[in-house]
């Protein structure tokens, strides 16, 4: 059964793509929350924000108080979503799992939050930091495990389209984690280590490949495969 905190995390992309205040769906006239949530899901499909969508609201005690779907699993075959059998690819929903695994290693004393990433992954030492596209300076200090956890490492994603950084990622063949299934984590991070950071570590929040590196650190410290 999905925990409520993970449910809220998984609902974030839906809330981000919604137009208009969510309160209009959460507090409908007459109090028919089920009908309002059904309408919300249908609207995301009708506005072509998603092909198909499924949602569940679960109480702390595990009781499912709402379950709904809209749209199709495959637009070519027109197959509807089947909540019990349709598989969904996990992307950023792996981040909470990765964070918990890392914090377990911290709690066990095997990793410290202020450890530099290069302690575990030597490729990530003596990094360069972009000041403007085409111009870099050396890092003031290396990114740490804490920086990875809070996305202040200076790393980015290609889809964030940060000027200069996206070009470097494309030239090096850095993958965001979904498009190149045959590319190993070790090779992807080796490429990433040759790209400049978008900011000095610890100075600015930036959504990026930090958790991919955390996964590699967990693999190295635990001795377990990804």
C-alpha positions as CSV (number, residue, x, y, z in Angstrom):
1,X,0.0,0.0,0.0
2,X,1.4,3.4,-0.9
3,X,2.3,5.6,2.0
4,X,0.6,9.0,2.2
5,X,3.9,10.9,2.0
6,X,4.9,9.0,-1.2
7,X,1.4,9.5,-2.6
8,X,1.8,13.3,-2.1
9,X,5.1,13.2,-3.8
10,X,3.7,11.3,-6.8
11,X,0.9,13.7,-7.0
12,X,3.2,16.7,-7.5
13,X,3.6,16.4,-11.4
14,X,-0.3,16.3,-11.6
15,X,-0.6,19.4,-9.5
16,X,2.1,21.2,-11.4
17,X,0.3,20.6,-14.7
18,X,-3.1,21.6,-13.4
19,X,-4.4,25.0,-14.6
20,X,-6.4,27.1,-12.1
21,X,-6.4,26.8,-8.3
22,X,-6.5,23.2,-7.1
23,X,-8.9,24.3,-4.3
24,X,-11.6,24.3,-7.0
25,X,-11.2,20.6,-7.2
26,X,-10.5,19.9,-3.5
27,X,-13.5,21.8,-2.2
28,X,-16.3,21.5,-4.7
29,X,-19.8,22.9,-4.3
30,X,-21.9,20.2,-2.6
31,X,-18.9,18.4,-1.3
32,X,-18.7,15.7,-4.0
33,X,-15.0,15.2,-3.9
34,X,-15.0,12.0,-6.0
35,X,-16.8,13.7,-8.9
36,X,-14.5,16.7,-8.6
37,X,-11.4,14.5,-8.7
38,X,-12.7,12.5,-11.7
39,X,-13.3,15.8,-13.5
40,X,-9.8,16.9,-12.7
41,X,-8.3,13.7,-14.2
42,X,-10.4,14.0,-17.3
43,X,-9.4,17.6,-17.7
44,X,-5.7,16.7,-17.8
45,X,-6.4,14.3,-20.7
46,X,-8.7,16.6,-22.5
47,X,-6.1,19.4,-22.4
48,X,-3.5,16.9,-23.7
49,X,-1.3,17.4,-20.7
50,X,-1.1,13.6,-20.3
51,X,-2.2,10.7,-22.4
52,X,-3.5,8.8,-19.4
53,X,-3.5,9.2,-15.7
54,X,-4.5,7.3,-12.6
55,X,-4.7,8.5,-9.0
56,X,-5.4,7.1,-5.6
57,X,-6.0,8.8,-2.2
58,X,-5.1,6.5,0.7
59,X,-5.7,7.1,4.4
60,X,-3.0,6.6,7.0
61,X,-4.7,3.4,8.0
62,X,-4.5,2.1,4.5
63,X,-8.1,2.6,3.5
64,X,-8.4,3.7,-0.2
65,X,-10.9,6.6,-0.2
66,X,-10.5,7.5,-3.9
67,X,-9.3,5.7,-7.0
68,X,-9.8,7.0,-10.5
69,X,-8.4,6.8,-14.0
70,X,-8.7,8.8,-17.3
71,X,-7.3,8.4,-20.7
72,X,-5.5,5.6,-22.4
73,X,-2.4,3.4,-21.7
74,X,-1.5,3.4,-25.4
75,X,-2.9,6.0,-27.8
76,X,-2.2,3.8,-30.8
77,X,-4.1,0.8,-29.6
78,X,-6.6,2.8,-27.6
79,X,-6.1,0.5,-24.6
80,X,-7.5,2.0,-21.4
81,X,-5.5,2.2,-18.2
82,X,-6.0,-0.8,-15.9
83,X,-5.1,0.3,-12.4
84,X,-4.2,-3.2,-11.3
85,X,-2.1,-4.2,-14.3
86,X,-0.8,-1.1,-16.1
87,X,2.9,-0.5,-15.4
88,X,4.3,3.0,-15.0
89,X,7.9,3.9,-15.3
90,X,9.4,5.3,-12.1
91,X,11.5,8.4,-12.6
92,X,11.8,11.0,-9.8
93,X,9.8,8.8,-7.5
94,X,13.0,6.9,-7.0
95,X,14.5,9.9,-5.3
96,X,12.8,9.4,-1.9
97,X,14.0,5.8,-2.0
98,X,17.5,6.8,-2.8
99,X,17.5,9.5,-0.1
100,X,16.4,7.0,2.6
101,X,19.1,4.5,1.5
102,X,21.8,7.2,1.7
103,X,20.5,8.4,5.1
104,X,20.7,4.8,6.4
105,X,24.4,4.7,5.5
106,X,24.8,8.0,7.2
107,X,23.1,6.7,10.3
108,X,25.4,3.6,10.2
109,X,28.4,5.9,10.1
110,X,29.6,4.7,6.7
111,X,29.0,8.0,5.0
112,X,29.1,11.6,6.4
113,X,26.9,14.4,5.0
114,X,30.0,16.6,4.6
115,X,32.0,14.0,2.7
116,X,33.0,15.2,-0.7
117,X,31.6,13.1,-3.6
118,X,35.1,12.5,-4.8
119,X,35.9,10.4,-1.7
120,X,33.7,7.7,-3.3
121,X,33.8,8.7,-7.0
122,X,37.3,9.9,-7.9
123,X,36.1,11.3,-11.3
124,X,34.3,14.1,-9.4
125,X,37.3,16.0,-8.3
126,X,38.8,19.2,-9.5
127,X,35.5,20.1,-11.2
128,X,35.0,23.3,-13.3
129,X,32.1,25.7,-12.7
130,X,30.5,27.8,-15.5
131,X,30.5,31.5,-15.0
132,X,28.9,32.2,-18.4
133,X,28.5,29.9,-21.4
134,X,32.0,29.0,-22.6
135,X,33.8,30.3,-19.5
136,X,34.6,28.3,-16.4
137,X,36.6,28.6,-13.2
138,X,37.7,25.9,-10.7
139,X,35.4,24.8,-8.0
140,X,35.8,26.7,-4.7
141,X,35.0,23.5,-2.8
142,X,33.9,20.1,-4.0
143,X,30.2,19.0,-3.9
144,X,29.3,17.0,-0.9
145,X,26.8,14.3,-0.1
146,X,24.7,17.0,1.6
147,X,24.8,19.0,-1.7
148,X,23.5,16.0,-3.6
149,X,20.6,15.4,-1.2
150,X,19.4,19.0,-1.4
151,X,20.2,19.7,-5.1
152,X,22.9,22.3,-4.4
153,X,25.7,20.3,-6.2
154,X,25.7,22.5,-9.3
155,X,24.5,19.7,-11.5
156,X,21.6,20.0,-13.9
157,X,19.5,18.0,-16.4
158,X,19.5,18.4,-20.1
159,X,15.8,19.1,-20.2
160,X,16.4,22.1,-17.9
161,X,18.0,23.8,-20.9
162,X,20.6,25.8,-18.8
163,X,22.6,27.9,-21.4
164,X,26.0,26.4,-21.8
165,X,25.3,23.4,-19.5
166,X,22.8,21.7,-21.9
167,X,25.3,22.1,-24.7
168,X,28.1,20.5,-22.7
169,X,25.8,17.6,-21.7
170,X,24.8,17.0,-25.3
171,X,28.4,17.1,-26.5
172,X,29.5,14.6,-23.8
173,X,26.4,12.4,-24.3
174,X,25.2,12.8,-20.8
175,X,21.8,11.0,-20.4
176,X,19.1,12.1,-18.0
177,X,18.5,8.5,-17.0
178,X,15.6,7.4,-19.3
179,X,16.6,7.7,-23.0
180,X,19.7,5.4,-23.1
181,X,18.9,2.2,-21.3
182,X,22.2,0.5,-22.5
183,X,24.3,3.3,-21.0
184,X,25.7,2.2,-17.7
185,X,25.5,4.4,-14.6
186,X,29.3,4.4,-14.3
187,X,29.8,5.5,-17.9
188,X,27.1,8.2,-17.7
189,X,28.7,9.7,-14.5
190,X,32.1,9.5,-16.1
191,X,30.8,11.8,-18.9
192,X,29.0,14.0,-16.4
193,X,32.2,14.6,-14.4
194,X,33.7,16.2,-17.5
195,X,30.9,18.8,-17.8
196,X,31.0,22.1,-15.9
197,X,28.8,22.8,-12.9
198,X,26.1,25.5,-13.3
199,X,27.0,27.1,-10.0
200,X,29.5,26.7,-7.2
201,X,28.5,23.8,-4.9
202,X,26.4,24.9,-2.0
203,X,25.5,28.3,-3.4
204,X,22.3,27.7,-5.4
205,X,19.5,25.1,-5.7
206,X,19.3,23.5,-9.1
207,X,17.4,20.4,-10.1
208,X,19.7,17.9,-11.7
209,X,21.4,14.5,-11.7
210,X,22.5,14.7,-8.1
211,X,20.5,11.6,-7.1
212,X,22.1,9.5,-9.9
213,X,25.4,10.2,-8.2
214,X,23.9,9.3,-4.8
215,X,22.9,6.0,-6.3
216,X,26.5,5.4,-7.4
217,X,27.8,6.3,-4.0
218,X,25.3,3.9,-2.4
219,X,26.5,1.2,-4.8
220,X,30.2,1.9,-4.0
221,X,29.7,2.0,-0.2
222,X,27.3,-0.9,0.1
223,X,28.9,-3.2,-2.5
224,X,25.5,-3.9,-3.9
225,X,24.5,-3.5,-7.6
226,X,22.1,-0.7,-8.6
